[in-house]
Amino acid sequence: MKVEFWNKYAPFYNLFMKKDEKMYREMFSLIRRQVMGKTVLEVATGTGLIAKNIADCTKRTDATDYSEKMIQQAKKNCNSKNLTFSIQNAYHLTFADESYDVVVISNALHIMTDPEKALQEIGRVLKKDGLLIAPTFVQGNINVFQSLLLNLMHIIGFTPNKWTAKEYLDFLQRNGWRIKKYKKTGGWFPLAYVECIYNKGE
């Protein structure tokens, strides 16, 4: 999806996310358990909702997005001393090999044109036996209203990959990731919460 779309959408992103506030609170709690005292990178941070909610318990958190406007929004009301935001392309991260204990990428792989390439870069910057946390919206049983909303999202240019939970897990495994934890949750749409380990050199 083009960066212009996200630059235009950035000022309204947090308002749109409020519909899934309960789901995000659950996700924050799950992620916080895994990042205590660790170095963390969040890829495709958007307006920094996750980064801001986990940074206080990490050793250091770097959060990136390729949308300048999203990063501008993320920097607002950010007072954490161990949280930094930067504009970066998920396919070409500037960080050194094996820099992070944990990488988080939430609700982004399913809208990328080349998610395999993003996973390769994530694997590169993760330390050996480091953890990837990759919650992603998946296809499932939805009601009429959800179906209409999904069609509207397609019309405005938001066209996610149509993975079921099983297809998403299979996709991760095909790309060298070993599933450590999986939980089906969600708000308006089903969410596959996944923690996995990269099989470096295998």
Residue pairs with C-beta under 8 A, 6 or more apart in sequence:
1 111
1 112
1 113
1 157
1 158
1 159
2 157
3 66
3 67
3 68
5 157
5 158
6 46
6 65
6 66
6 67
6 69
6 70
7 67
7 68
7 69
7 70
8 69
10 47
10 67
10 69
10 70
10 72
10 73
11 69
11 73
13 46
13 47
13 70
13 73
14 47
14 49
14 73
17 24
17 49
19 187
19 188
20 186
20 187
20 188
21 187
22 187
23 185
23 186
23 187
23 191
24 49
24 50
24 187
26 185
27 50
27 106
27 135
27 185
27 191
27 193
28 50
28 53
28 54
30 133
30 183
30 193
31 50
31 54
31 104
31 133
32 53
32 54
32 57
34 102
34 131
34 133
34 195
35 54
35 57
35 58
35 61
35 101
35 102
35 104
36 57
36 58
37 57
37 58
37 59
38 58
38 59
38 100
38 101
38 102
39 58
39 59
39 60
39 61
39 99
39 100
39 101
39 102
40 54
40 55
40 58
40 59
40 60
40 61
40 62
40 100
40 101
40 102
40 103
40 104
41 61
41 62
41 63
41 64
41 93
41 95
41 99
41 100
41 102
41 103
41 104
41 125
42 50
42 51
42 61
42 62
42 63
42 64
42 103
42 104
42 105
42 106
43 64
43 88
43 90
43 93
43 103
43 104
43 105
43 108
43 118
43 122
44 64
44 65
44 66
44 90
44 105
44 106
44 107
44 108
45 51
45 63
45 64
45 65
45 70
45 71
45 74
45 85
46 65
46 67
46 70
46 74
47 70
47 73
47 74
48 63
48 73
48 74
48 75
48 78
48 83
48 85
50 63
50 104
50 106
51 61
51 63
51 74
51 83
51 85
52 74
52 78
52 80
52 83
54 61
54 104
55 61
55 80
55 82
55 83
56 80
58 82
59 82
59 101
60 82
61 80
61 82
61 83
61 84
62 83
62 84
62 85
62 86
62 95
62 100
63 74
63 83
63 84
63 85
63 86
64 71
64 85
64 86
64 87
64 88
64 90
64 93
65 71
65 74
65 85
65 87
65 88
66 87
66 88
66 89
66 90
67 87
68 87
71 85
71 86
71 87
74 85
75 85
78 85
88 94
90 105
90 108
90 112
90 117
90 118
90 121
90 122
91 114
91 117
91 118
91 121
92 121
93 121
93 124
93 125
95 125
96 125
97 124
97 125
98 124
98 125
98 126
98 127
98 128
98 130
99 125
99 127
100 125
100 126
100 127
100 130
101 126
101 127
101 130
101 131
102 126
102 130
102 131
102 132
102 133
103 122
103 125
103 126
103 130
103 131
103 132
103 133
104 132
104 133
104 134
105 118
105 122
105 132
105 133
105 134
106 133
106 134
106 135
106 136
107 135
107 136
107 137
107 191
108 118
108 136
109 115
109 118
109 119
109 134
109 136
109 161
110 136
110 137
110 138
110 160
110 161
110 163
110 168
111 158
111 159
111 160
111 161
112 118
115 161
115 171
116 175
119 172
119 175
119 176
119 177
120 175
122 132
122 198
123 132
123 176
123 177
123 198
123 200
126 132
126 198
128 200
129 197
130 197
130 198
131 180
131 195
131 196
131 197
132 177
132 194
132 195
132 196
132 197
132 198
133 194
133 195
134 172
134 194
134 195
134 196
135 191
135 192
135 193
135 194
136 163
136 168
136 191
136 192
136 194
137 160
137 186
137 189
137 190
137 191
137 192
138 163
138 164
138 165
138 167
138 168
138 189
138 190
138 191
138 192
139 162
139 163
139 164
139 190
140 164
140 165
140 186
140 189
140 190
141 190
142 150
142 189
142 190
146 188
146 189
149 188
150 189
153 159
153 160
163 171
165 182
165 184
165 190
165 192
168 192
168 194
169 179
169 182
169 192
169 194
172 179
172 194
172 196
173 179
176 198
176 199
176 202
177 196
177 197
177 198
177 199
178 196
178 197
178 198
178 199
179 194
179 195
179 196
180 195
180 196
180 197
181 193
181 194
181 195
182 192
182 193
182 194
182 195
183 192
183 193
184 190
184 191
184 192
184 193
185 191
185 193
